[in-house]
Structure formats: C-alpha cells, structure tokens
Amino acid sequence: MPHSRDRSSPLEPIRRVSQIRQYSPDPVPDDIVGQLLELARWTGSAKNSQPWRFIVVRDKERLKKIAALRPPIGWLAGAPIGIAIVLEGAEGMFGAYDEGRLTERLLTGATMLGYGGGTAWFGGPAQDAEAKRILGIPNDLTARQIVMIGRPASRKDPRPTGPMRGRKAISELVSYDRWGGSRAK
Ligand SMILES: Cc1cc2nc3c(=O)[nH]c(=O)nc-3n(C[C@H](O)[C@H](O)[C@H](O)COP(=O)(O)O)c2cc1C
C-alpha cells in the first residue's frame, strides 16, 4: 500500500486543487457556471436540508466593494466572477459542515473544468453584514464567503503574509489501530 504520490491515479486532479488568487481576465462562460451550480446543487447536506442559495456575482463594482472589506481578500477584485454562498435556516455546526463540502465541490469542479477557484471569507460579523448589504442579502440569512472562479494566471499567493503552502507529511498525520500506533503489524 504505497503512500507516495501516484501521478497516474484518477485522484490526481483532485489532489492538485489549490486556492487560486490570481486570475486571467478571460470571462467564465455561462455553460461552465451552469455546470458548477449543478455540481453544487447535488452536494450532500445534513438531513438533506440543502440550506444553500447561490448568487453568481459578475458585477465588477460589487466585487471591488467586497474585495475592499479586508486586505487578505483584496485579490478577489481581479477574478472574473464569484459565487456567493448564502445559507438559509442552517444549524450552526451542520451549516458549517455543509458549507465546507459545498465549497470543496466548487473548487474541485472548477479545477476539473480547466479553471480554478478560491474562497474569500468576508471576515466576521461586521464584514458579513457589509457583504450582505452589497449583495442585497436579507439580514436573517447567513453569508460569510464568496468562491471566486476563473482561469488561473498564477498559483502563487500575491499577499505578503499568506500561510505556508504545501502539506504536512503523511507520517505526521496518520497512525494505525490506536493513537500513535505504527503501520507495521
Ligand atoms: C475556512 C477557510 C477560510 C479561508 N479564507 C481565506 C481568505 O479569506 N483569503 C484567502 O486568500 N484564502 C482563504 N482561504 C484559503 C486557504 O488559505 C487555503 O485553503 C490554504 O492556504 C491552502 O491553500 P492551497 O490548497 O492552495 O495550498 C480559506 C480557506 C478556508 C478553508
């Protein structure tokens, strides 16, 4: 059972999904957006409650206003479109879990279609309220992120203080049969 990377694995396109923060100005065709929305719609959710609604944001002025909410998401102004996720009646922990699954589908789907994606979190209650105002989302609904989609121009993080790239080693993450147990039987 090899733990090393197998570039021929059908899982390879998923393994490579990463956060894109620099986009080419090429528009994203309606057909691509439609496929992503369909993929998102079929995400599993707690009790199949499907607590999400989507706003496809194409309007540059609105995107610029959202980008200005805080510096770590300033890059989103350069993406051609975003899909804002709105949660309706989502219970706290379940809602967060469902939203994570949904987001990963959008990022993975965009990558598999030859595009890329990046999530931008508005930043907390004050910024969430402002983003809701910019997008006309009713106050009683939850909105905390927009997933940007476009052709990647670079995979680099343009921000001066972004997190480290790469991942922890498998040996650091996995144990067998009990906490800390080794692989050898
Ligand atoms: C809950 C959550 C919030 C995030 N918020 C932001 C954000 O506001 N701005 C940003 O540029 N990236 C954000 N990210 C992206 C992470 O920085 C990214 O997934 C992580 O650094 C791994 O990136 P990589 O897959 O490209 O290596 C967020 C990711 C998650 C899961």
The ligand as an SDF file (V2000), in Angstrom:
LIG
                    3D

 31 33  0  0  0  0  0  0  0  0999 V2000
  -12.4760   28.4600    6.1520 C   0  0  0  0  0  0  0  0  0  0  0  0
  -11.4680   28.9820    5.1590 C   0  0  0  0  0  0  0  0  0  0  0  0
  -11.3010   30.3580    5.0250 C   0  0  0  0  0  0  0  0  0  0  0  0
  -10.3900   30.8570    4.0980 C   0  0  0  0  0  0  0  0  0  0  0  0
  -10.2840   32.1880    3.9420 N   0  0  0  0  0  0  0  0  0  0  0  0
   -9.4410   32.6780    3.0290 C   0  0  0  0  0  0  0  0  0  0  0  0
   -9.3730   34.0820    2.8020 C   0  0  0  0  0  0  0  0  0  0  0  0
  -10.1140   34.8530    3.3910 O   0  0  0  0  0  0  0  0  0  0  0  0
   -8.4860   34.5480    1.9000 N   0  0  0  0  0  0  0  0  0  0  0  0
   -7.6900   33.7200    1.1940 C   0  0  0  0  0  0  0  0  0  0  0  0
   -6.9240   34.1910    0.3610 O   0  0  0  0  0  0  0  0  0  0  0  0
   -7.7210   32.3670    1.3870 N   0  0  0  0  0  0  0  0  0  0  0  0
   -8.5820   31.8500    2.2800 C   0  0  0  0  0  0  0  0  0  0  0  0
   -8.6680   30.5090    2.4790 N   0  0  0  0  0  0  0  0  0  0  0  0
   -7.8250   29.6080    1.6790 C   0  0  0  0  0  0  0  0  0  0  0  0
   -6.7010   28.9760    2.4780 C   0  0  0  0  0  0  0  0  0  0  0  0
   -5.7300   29.9540    2.7810 O   0  0  0  0  0  0  0  0  0  0  0  0
   -6.1400   27.8240    1.6310 C   0  0  0  0  0  0  0  0  0  0  0  0
   -7.1390   26.8410    1.5040 O   0  0  0  0  0  0  0  0  0  0  0  0
   -4.9130   27.1960    2.2560 C   0  0  0  0  0  0  0  0  0  0  0  0
   -3.9050   28.1520    2.4430 O   0  0  0  0  0  0  0  0  0  0  0  0
   -4.3740   26.0550    1.3860 C   0  0  0  0  0  0  0  0  0  0  0  0
   -4.1050   26.5690    0.1090 O   0  0  0  0  0  0  0  0  0  0  0  0
   -3.5540   25.6200   -1.0610 P   0  0  0  0  0  0  0  0  0  0  0  0
   -4.5340   24.4940   -1.2100 O   0  0  0  0  0  0  0  0  0  0  0  0
   -3.5050   26.4930   -2.2820 O   0  0  0  0  0  0  0  0  0  0  0  0
   -2.2190   25.1340   -0.6400 O   0  0  0  0  0  0  0  0  0  0  0  0
   -9.5880   29.9780    3.3510 C   0  0  0  0  0  0  0  0  0  0  0  0
   -9.7760   28.5970    3.4910 C   0  0  0  0  0  0  0  0  0  0  0  0
  -10.7130   28.1020    4.3740 C   0  0  0  0  0  0  0  0  0  0  0  0
  -10.8980   26.6040    4.4740 C   0  0  0  0  0  0  0  0  0  0  0  0
  1  2  1  0
  2  3  1  0
  2 30  2  0
  3  4  2  0
  4  5  1  0
  4 28  1  0
  5  6  2  0
  6  7  1  0
  6 13  1  0
  7  8  2  0
  7  9  1  0
  9 10  1  0
 10 11  2  0
 10 12  1  0
 12 13  2  0
 13 14  1  0
 14 15  1  0
 14 28  1  0
 15 16  1  0
 16 17  1  0
 16 18  1  0
 18 19  1  0
 18 20  1  0
 20 21  1  0
 20 22  1  0
 22 23  1  0
 23 24  1  0
 24 25  2  0
 24 26  1  0
 24 27  1  0
 28 29  2  0
 29 30  1  0
 30 31  1  0
M  END
$$$$
